[in-house]
Amino acid sequence: MGCSQGVAGMSWIKDYRLVNDLDEAVELLARPGEGWTVLGGGSRLVAQRPPNVERLLDLLPLGLDRIEARGDGALRLGARVRLQGLADRDDRDGLLREAALSLGHSLNLRNQMTLAGETAWPLAFSELQTAWVALDARVLRHGRPTKTAAEYLAESGRHGVITAIELPPVSGWRFGFHAVRAAESARPQLLLAAGARVVGGSIAESRLVYGRLGERPQRARGLEARLVGAPALPLGLGSLARLDREGLALLSEPAIADETKWAWAAALLDEFLARLGTLR
């Protein structure tokens, strides 16, 4: 699902269309050479026009802007829910709120950006994508099989029209969002969106997802295995050893040494584990 901040001032737009039917939207998006995308509000399109986009579809009439809470604790988030809708929520131990506030520091920006837009078209890396993987979210698309967020983000092209993001029940799970920043208002240099299920004081299972470590969110499978049966206490590793890096592929940056990133990753994990011990 593509996205954009609006129509006014976008002189490159050749056509703009309100659609009342998802089949119509899919048909238009499939037309070769016409450059259709969906008006949504992801950071990539708020910042710049993407390549090969000339025409915009608006899904406003379809009512995809609702948040539905189910009795078992699951959430269904409509594709056109604004980022501010997450910033107003306290569930999932504030993970959704923290991801939304980190991604869009201004209220104006959060009111432009939609969940589907930011899932499909982030500017670079996305705090929201990282949170989706930590929450084991499902991406729903019209006429296509439901996929986990991790599966969807691994796709090339990310085709189809997102209609909703579904979050499963979280009974027994606790969550955290932790980041390293150069300044308080800066985007993270590294972030950890994490969840753990604690039974009798020990960690039964966890999802530890790093953002900005590689090209897309990555689960720290080695660390997750290490934590099984461990108490909810900081590990004090100082850095991630080779075995702990299973599942993680580092994208080197000239400005930040690789070992610095591994040290940050260990520190963020300890922040989460320290907080985990305080949550009841």
C-alpha angles and dihedrals in degrees: 000000000000125000146193138188095242147306105258113098095011099121092173092070111109096181140009123192137182108216127203097187132053092215088059090050092051091048093052093046090053095055108114118237097004098100100221120173135165121263105237122129113251119162094248093060094038087058101038145353110266120228120272095015116128106140132048133212119203116207094188095119092057097072097231093149103092133108112214120194116200129210093251092055097261118137130212112200116194117232093244096049107128122238088246087065088067093043088060094055129092100187124109085043090290095301093130092046094049093048091050094048092047092050097045115027094180125067089224092057093046090052091054099047121081128203095242092045093053092043092054104029114031117163094237119322119356132217088205093056089050091051092050092057092047089051093047089238124186123222114217119203129181111260094356133098117269112254135189114255090250091054092046094050090051091058119105110232096006093227128195138045116292111221101176148348115230123203117199124228114285104202108161094007126118125193143202141185117208130172145179112223135178088218135007094255096040126106112258122275086203132359139187123206106188143175132185137181111218121199120184092344094308130100110251096181140344145189113215112183123182123201125199091021091099138358094290137009113299131198115227097227094173093054092044090056091048092054097054106114093003122127118255093260134117114273097212093215097152089207138008114268120215095266091050091055095068108135093019125106114186120222104209119226123194092224096052125049116232092237089054090058092049090050090050090050091055092046093051090051090053090050089055094045091049090051091044090062091058097050119093 
